[in-house]
Amino acid sequence: MSADTVSVSGWGRTAPTNARLIRPRTYEEAVTAVRGCGTRGSIPRGLGRAYGDAAQNAGGTVLDMTGLDRVHAIDADNGIVLCDAGVSLHRLIEVLLPLGWFVPVTPGTRQVTVGGAIGADIHGKNHHVSGSFSRHVLSLELLTADGEIHTVGRDTPLFDATTGGMGLTGVILTATLQLQPVETSLMTVDTERARDLDDLMARLTATDDHYRYSVAWIDLLARGTATGRAVLTRGDHTPLEALREGTRARRDPFAFHPSRLPAPPSFLPERLLNRRGVALFNELWYRKAPRARTGELQRLAAFFHPLDGVPHWNRIYGRGGFVQYQFVVGHGQEETLRRIVRRVSEHRCPSFLAVLKRFGDADPGWLSFPVPGWTLALDIPAALPGLGAFLDALDEDVATAGGRVYLAKDSRLRPELLAAMYPRLEEFRALRAEVDPRGVFVSDLARRLSL
């Protein structure tokens, strides 16, 4: 088990810090690393897809858990898998799909570990139906600050503090997951344009429950009557009977061969990153989408993870990196959503990627992000003038509306707003103090927000 001092950053590449990186390959090595982590503590890390500083620990230890990546057991009859926390969703899909099973929840990338999925309590396009990732975790093994390994079951305080707890209750070593049955590796997809934000919300409200998966791309540079115009994409897993006899898809219904494009340059030319360049891209993207198309067959990777086909796509915003800002506001707070979309549009934030989804019922994680309502996520170049003050003002609006920002993507939230956004914060802090009185598990995020 080697230890090297390296620069560690989030996917947004905004605030790298130096830490001692250790990659345990056995549970015993993980125990040794936790017990010997030193006064600056340690934090577990997966594949580094947290956008901000959640998996960084300046001057301390970072535990790279990707060396623990075994799939231990699969119950193919009941759709249950026991695996190490370092297993990626990509690997699970490869192993489980031929058996007729799919991961129950996936974000916009397969390059997430199971431990990271639990620690951030990730959500996907199916939250309105399936909830967060933790809803499908039957149990987990947790290495706590005293160096002991505990089996943690559902409906316990430690489980609810760990799911969404950003690695601050301990190191997840294994998890037992309930899977989603599928008959093919294809998706049946409906696509339509929405002329503005109100049109989009009306379409989602009226028919979202007819689809397992739903997401809308929004043009946040459109203004006037087109403010919030969007392309709405919804779908479900394609049943075997929908594939024609004699076709390649019918002969090999679980084929999974994600495409991969060449890596982009380390940064895009300034003319493409400025407001005019992004506005042109958004105009073309909106216009090329069909006004209405139903029943299109798409590959899993194209529907769920299109950016995974572009290696190191996070470089496109330049050397200064980017901020991904994601918030949720509840049902009944649609005017807050409208106001924020108008403000982003008027501020002319050059965002290629902005998506709106509806959340369903919340799950019990004390720091879990989703609550019933509307969530908007957008990428913004970190070098945009005045960005900090602008996002601070949005945070105030979100908090006043009873909403919250997503900690797995945050890199700059002010700590005084945290309690308003996460009502069970004090319970989380109390449990953390009980199970980790010496502060063994700590991150740059935890220090910044006094978690």
C-alpha positions in Angstrom: 0.0 0.0 0.0 1.8 3.1 -1.3 1.3 6.7 -0.2 2.1 9.7 -2.4 1.5 13.4 -1.9 -0.4 14.6 -5.0 -2.7 17.4 -6.1 -6.3 16.4 -5.8 -9.3 18.3 -7.2 -13.0 17.8 -8.0 -14.4 17.3 -11.5 -14.8 21.1 -11.8 -11.1 21.6 -11.4 -11.6 24.8 -9.4 -9.7 24.4 -6.1 -7.1 21.6 -6.0 -5.3 20.9 -2.8 -2.4 18.6 -1.9 -3.0 15.4 0.1 -1.4 12.1 0.8 -3.1 9.6 -1.5 -3.4 6.0 -0.3 -5.0 3.2 -2.4 -5.9 0.2 -0.2 -6.4 -3.1 -1.9 -7.7 -5.1 1.1 -10.1 -4.3 3.9 -7.1 -4.7 6.3 -5.1 -2.1 4.4 -8.1 0.3 4.6 -8.3 -0.3 8.4 -4.5 0.4 8.7 -4.9 3.6 6.6 -7.7 5.0 8.8 -5.9 4.2 12.0 -2.7 5.9 10.8 -4.1 8.8 8.9 -2.6 11.5 11.2 -3.9 14.7 12.6 -5.4 16.1 9.4 -7.7 13.1 9.0 -8.8 11.2 5.9 -11.7 11.1 3.4 -12.6 8.3 1.0 -12.6 9.0 -2.7 -14.0 7.1 -5.7 -13.5 8.1 -9.3 -13.4 11.8 -8.6 -16.8 12.9 -10.1 -17.8 15.1 -7.2 -17.6 18.5 -8.8 -16.3 20.5 -5.8 -14.2 19.8 -2.8 -16.1 16.9 -1.2 -13.3 14.3 -1.9 -10.3 16.5 -1.1 -8.4 16.8 2.2 -5.8 19.5 2.2 -2.7 18.4 4.1 -4.3 15.1 5.1 -5.1 11.7 3.7 -7.3 10.8 0.8 -8.3 7.1 0.5 -8.6 6.0 -3.2 -11.1 3.2 -2.9 -11.0 2.1 -6.5 -8.6 -0.7 -5.5 -11.5 -2.5 -3.8 -13.5 -3.4 -6.8 -14.8 -6.9 -6.5 -18.3 -8.1 -7.3 -18.8 -10.7 -4.6 -22.2 -12.3 -5.3 -25.1 -12.0 -7.6 -28.6 -13.3 -7.0 -29.8 -13.4 -10.6 -33.2 -14.6 -9.7 -34.1 -11.8 -7.3 -31.8 -9.0 -8.7 -29.5 -8.5 -5.7 -25.8 -7.9 -5.9 -23.1 -7.7 -3.2 -20.1 -5.7 -4.3 -17.2 -3.6 -3.0 -17.6 0.1 -2.7 -14.9 0.7 -5.3 -16.8 -1.0 -8.1 -18.0 1.5 -10.7 -21.5 1.7 -12.1 -19.9 1.0 -15.5 -18.5 -2.3 -14.3 -21.8 -3.2 -12.7 -23.7 -2.5 -15.9 -21.2 -4.7 -17.8 -21.6 -7.6 -15.4 -25.4 -7.4 -14.7 -26.9 -6.4 -18.0 -26.4 -9.9 -19.7 -28.3 -11.3 -16.6 -31.3 -9.0 -17.3 -30.6 -6.4 -14.6 -29.6 -2.7 -14.6 -28.5 -0.4 -11.9 -31.5 1.1 -10.1 -30.3 4.7 -10.3 -27.6 6.3 -12.5 -26.5 9.9 -12.8 -25.2 11.4 -16.0 -22.1 9.3 -15.8 -21.2 5.6 -15.3 -17.9 6.6 -13.9 -19.1 6.7 -10.3 -18.3 4.1 -7.6 -20.9 2.4 -5.6 -19.4 4.0 -2.5 -19.6 7.5 -4.1 -23.1 6.8 -5.2 -24.1 6.1 -1.6 -22.1 8.9 0.0 -23.6 11.5 -2.4 -27.0 9.6 -2.5 -27.0 10.2 -6.2 -30.2 10.7 -8.3 -31.0 10.2 -11.9 -33.7 10.8 -14.5 -36.0 8.4 -12.7 -36.1 10.1 -9.3 -39.8 10.8 -9.7 -40.4 7.0 -9.9 -37.4 5.4 -8.2 -36.0 7.9 -5.7 -32.3 8.2 -4.8 -29.7 5.5 -4.9 -30.0 4.8 -1.2 -33.5 3.6 -1.6 -32.1 0.5 -3.3 -29.3 -0.1 -0.8 -30.3 -3.1 1.4 -27.3 -2.9 3.7 -23.6 -1.8 3.7 -20.4 -2.4 5.6 -18.9 0.7 7.1 -15.3 1.2 8.5 -15.7 3.7 11.3 -13.2 6.0 12.9 -12.2 3.5 15.6 -11.0 1.1 12.9 -13.9 -1.3 13.3 -16.1 -2.6 10.5 -19.9 -2.6 11.1 -22.8 -4.0 9.1 -25.3 -1.1 8.8 -28.9 -1.8 7.9 -31.7 0.4 6.7 -33.8 2.5 9.0 -31.0 3.1 11.4 -29.5 6.5 12.3 -26.0 5.5 11.0 -27.5 4.4 7.6 -29.4 7.7 7.2 -26.4 9.7 8.2 -24.1 7.8 5.8 -26.4 8.0 2.7 -25.8 11.5 1.5 -23.2 12.0 4.3 -20.3 12.7 1.8 -18.0 10.1 3.4 -17.9 11.8 6.8 -19.3 8.9 8.8 -16.7 6.4 7.7 -15.5 4.4 4.7 -18.1 2.3 2.9 -16.4 -1.1 2.1 -19.3 -3.1 0.6 -22.9 -2.6 -0.3 -25.8 -4.9 -1.1 -28.1 -3.5 -3.8 -31.5 -4.2 -5.2 -31.4 -4.0 -9.0 -33.8 -3.0 -11.8 -35.0 -5.7 -14.2 -34.7 -5.1 -18.0 -35.2 -7.2 -21.1 -32.9 -5.3 -23.5 -30.0 -2.8 -23.5 -32.1 -0.3 -25.5 -34.3 2.6 -24.5 -37.6 3.7 -26.1 -37.4 7.4 -26.2 -39.8 10.3 -26.9 -38.4 13.8 -27.6 -40.2 17.1 -27.9 -39.5 20.8 -27.8 -41.0 23.2 -25.2 -41.3 26.8 -26.3 -40.6 28.3 -22.8 -40.3 27.4 -19.1 -44.0 27.4 -18.4 -44.7 25.1 -21.4 -41.9 22.8 -20.2 -43.3 22.6 -16.6 -46.8 22.0 -17.9 -45.6 19.1 -20.0 -43.7 17.6 -17.2 -46.5 18.0 -14.7 -49.1 16.5 -17.0 -47.3 13.4 -18.3 -44.1 12.8 -16.4 -45.6 9.9 -14.5 -46.1 8.0 -17.7 -42.3 7.6 -18.1 -39.7 6.0 -15.9 -37.0 8.4 -17.0 -37.3 12.1 -17.8 -35.0 15.1 -18.3 -35.0 18.4 -20.1 -32.1 20.4 -21.6 -32.8 24.2 -21.2 -31.4 27.0 -23.2 -30.5 29.5 -20.4 -29.3 32.1 -22.8 -32.7 32.4 -24.5 -34.6 35.6 -23.4 -38.0 37.2 -23.8 -40.8 35.0 -24.8 -38.3 32.1 -25.3 -36.9 32.2 -21.8 -36.5 28.6 -20.6 -37.1 27.0 -23.9 -36.1 23.4 -23.8 -35.8 20.0 -25.3 -37.6 17.3 -23.3 -36.4 13.7 -23.5 -38.3 10.8 -21.8 -38.2 7.1 -22.0 -38.2 3.6 -20.6 -36.4 0.3 -21.1 -37.3 -1.3 -24.4 -39.1 -4.7 -23.9 -37.9 -7.6 -25.9 -41.1 -8.0 -27.8 -40.6 -4.5 -29.3 -37.5 -5.7 -31.3 -38.2 -7.2 -34.7 -37.4 -10.9 -35.3 -34.2 -11.5 -37.3 -32.6 -8.2 -36.4 -29.2 -7.8 -34.7 -30.9 -6.2 -31.7 -33.2 -9.2 -31.3 -30.3 -11.7 -31.6 -28.2 -9.8 -29.0 -30.7 -7.9 -26.9 -28.2 -7.1 -24.1 -25.3 -5.7 -26.3 -23.5 -2.9 -24.5 -20.7 -1.2 -26.5 -20.5 2.4 -25.5 -18.9 4.6 -28.2 -15.9 6.8 -27.3 -14.8 10.0 -29.1 -11.3 11.5 -29.1 -10.5 13.6 -26.0 -11.2 17.3 -26.5 -8.4 19.9 -26.3 -7.3 21.1 -22.8 -9.5 24.2 -23.4 -11.8 25.5 -26.1 -11.1 28.7 -28.0 -12.4 31.8 -26.2 -14.8 32.5 -29.0 -16.6 29.3 -28.2 -16.8 29.8 -24.5 -18.1 33.4 -24.6 -21.8 34.2 -24.5 -22.0 34.5 -28.3 -20.4 31.2 -29.0 -22.6 29.4 -26.4 -25.7 31.1 -27.6 -25.0 29.9 -31.1 -24.5 26.4 -29.9 -27.7 26.5 -27.9 -29.6 27.8 -30.9 -28.4 25.0 -33.1 -29.0 22.4 -30.4 -32.6 23.5 -29.9 -33.4 23.8 -33.6 -32.0 20.4 -34.5 -34.2 18.7 -31.9 -37.5 17.3 -33.3 -40.7 19.2 -32.5 -42.1 15.8 -31.5 -40.7 12.3 -32.0 -41.9 9.1 -30.3 -40.6 5.6 -30.1 -37.0 6.2 -31.0 -34.7 3.3 -30.0 -31.5 4.5 -28.3 -28.6 2.7 -26.7 -28.3 2.9 -23.0 -25.1 4.9 -23.1 -26.5 7.4 -25.5 -29.6 8.0 -23.3 -28.0 8.0 -19.9 -24.3 8.9 -20.3 -23.6 10.8 -23.5 -20.7 12.8 -22.0 -19.0 9.5 -21.0 -18.1 9.2 -24.7 -16.0 12.3 -24.5 -12.9 11.7 -22.3 -11.9 14.5 -20.0 -14.8 16.7 -21.2 -14.4 18.8 -18.0 -11.4 20.4 -19.7 -13.5 22.4 -22.1 -14.1 25.3 -19.8 -10.4 26.2 -19.7 -7.7 26.1 -17.1 -9.9 27.9 -14.5 -12.4 25.1 -14.5 -16.1 25.4 -14.0 -18.8 25.4 -11.3 -21.7 23.1 -11.6 -24.6 24.7 -9.7 -27.6 22.5 -8.8 -30.5 23.4 -6.6 -33.9 22.1 -5.8 -37.1 24.0 -4.8 -40.3 22.3 -3.7 -43.7 22.1 -5.5 -45.5 25.4 -4.9 -42.2 27.3 -5.5 -42.5 27.5 -9.3 -42.2 31.2 -9.2 -38.8 30.9 -7.5 -37.7 28.6 -10.3 -39.0 31.1 -12.9 -37.2 33.9 -11.2 -33.9 32.1 -11.1 -34.1 31.0 -14.7 -34.8 34.7 -15.7 -31.9 35.9 -13.6 -29.5 33.4 -15.1 -30.7 34.3 -18.6 -30.4 38.1 -17.9 -26.9 37.5 -16.4 -26.0 35.8 -19.7 -24.2 32.9 -18.1 -22.6 30.9 -20.9 -23.8 27.4 -20.0 -23.7 24.6 -22.5 -25.2 22.1 -20.1 -28.4 23.0 -18.1 -30.9 20.3 -17.2 -34.3 20.4 -15.4 -35.9 17.4 -13.7 -38.7 16.7 -11.3 -38.0 15.0 -8.0 -40.4 12.6 -6.3 -40.5 11.6 -2.7 -37.4 12.2 -0.6 -35.4 9.4 0.9 -34.4 9.4 4.6 -30.7 10.5 4.3 -30.2 13.4 6.6 -28.0 15.3 4.1 -29.6 13.7 1.0 -30.3 16.4 -1.6 -33.6 15.5 -3.3 -36.9 16.8 -2.0 -40.2 16.7 -4.0 -40.1 19.5 -6.5 -37.9 21.0 -9.3 -34.2 20.7 -9.7 -32.0 22.7 -12.1 -28.3 22.0 -12.8 -26.0 24.2 -14.9 -22.3 24.4 -15.8 -20.7 27.9 -15.6 -17.1 28.8 -16.3 -15.5 29.6 -13.0 -13.7 32.6 -14.5 -17.0 34.4 -15.4 -16.8 37.9 -13.8 -19.0 38.4 -10.8 -19.9 34.7 -10.6 -19.4 34.4 -6.8 -21.7 37.3 -5.9 -24.3 36.2 -8.5 -24.4 32.6 -7.1 -24.5 33.9 -3.5 -27.7 35.8 -4.4 -29.2 32.6 -6.0 -28.4 30.7 -2.8 -30.3 33.2 -0.8 -33.3 32.8 -3.1 -33.2 29.0 -2.9 -32.8 29.0 0.9 -35.7 31.5 1.3 -37.9 29.2 -0.8 -37.0 26.2 1.5 -34.8 24.6 -1.2 -31.2 23.4 -1.1 -28.0 23.1 -3.1 -26.4 19.7 -3.9 -23.3 19.2 -1.7 -21.7 16.7 -4.2 -21.5 19.6 -6.7 -20.9 22.5 -4.4 -17.6 24.3 -4.1 -18.6 27.7 -2.7 -21.7 27.7 -0.6 -21.6 30.0 2.5 -21.9 27.9 5.7 -24.6 30.1 7.3 -27.1 29.0 4.7 -26.6 25.3 5.3 -28.9 24.8 8.3 -31.8 26.5 6.4 -31.3 24.1 3.5 -30.7 20.9 5.5 -33.0 20.9 8.5 -31.4 17.7 10.0 -27.9 19.2 9.9 -27.6 19.3 13.7 -28.6 15.6 14.0 -25.9 14.8 11.5 -23.3 16.8 13.4 -24.3 15.1 16.7 -24.1 11.6 15.3 -20.7 12.5 13.6 -19.4 13.7 17.0 -20.5 10.4 18.6 -19.1 8.0 16.1 -16.0 10.1 15.2 -15.1 12.2 18.3 -11.5 12.7 17.1 -12.5 14.0 13.6 -10.8 11.2 11.7 -13.0 11.7 8.7 -12.8 15.2 7.3 -12.7 16.9 3.9 -12.2 20.4 2.4 -16.0 20.5 2.0 -16.5 19.6 5.7 -14.1 22.2 6.9 -15.6 24.9 4.7 -19.2 24.2 5.8 -18.4 23.1 9.4 -20.1 19.8 8.8 
